Amino acid sequence: MKFVTAYANDKSLRDSLNKLSNEIFGITVLKEDSVYYMPFSFVEDGKAVANVSVGTFHQYINGKKQVAYMIQTVCTLPDYRRKGLIKRLFQHVDEYIHARNGIAFLLADRNLEGFYGQFGFKPVQFAAYFEAMPPDVALKPSEKTKVSLQNPDERKRLIEYVQQRSSASNVYGDIELDWLLLWYCNILFGNDVYYVPDLDMYVVYKLTDDRLEIFDVVG
């Protein structure tokens, strides 16, 4: 078994990690020439068996633009679990992040608080907002067009809007996430991106029965 990292241009290793992430999470995570996603993996016989990845994010933190590193795709094949592989990978990840600015974060279920706590992570409050609309309130329809991300011109225009938008918060907010939005659109929301001309905005949403889920608004 050997440790490998920074292998986005190695097709064999890249395919192996994507096979692992698809088996565990059902997603493809590493593309060729990726510059925002750094894998740290253990490989045996050419097969990725354990992985911790680091994504690079640009954020506003307390009014200052900074780079922050997100822990992603933490996984191990069932036969290789309880062998301390993830703990060993976190040692490499820790060195990588602290050689830069030491700012790291992750999103995880509450029951994993203790697991990630051993690597120095502490929980912070996470807020989500919902509003129930009374059934007698009519929503005003607005003209919209579905965006085809396969069209180079439409894709380029969406990227330009994402790159130009501001952070939602100067206390803590993401910016310059065109690559992440496109990843989500390619994987989950490819048919759910719309442009609303009278608002000059893009909206990513799903409408099923009487439930409207808005995932992003870009303007």
Salt bridges, closest charged atoms under 4 A:
ASP15 OD2 - LYS11 NZ 2.60
ASP94 OD1 - HIS98 ND1 3.06
GLU160 OE2 - LYS156 NZ 2.66
GLU176 OE1 - HIS58 ND1 3.54
GLU176 OE2 - LYS65 NZ 2.69
ASP192 OD2 - LYS206 NZ 2.74
ASP200 OD1 - ARG157 NH2 3.94
GLU213 OE2 - ARG211 NH2 3.72
ASP216 OD1 - ARG165 NH1 3.02
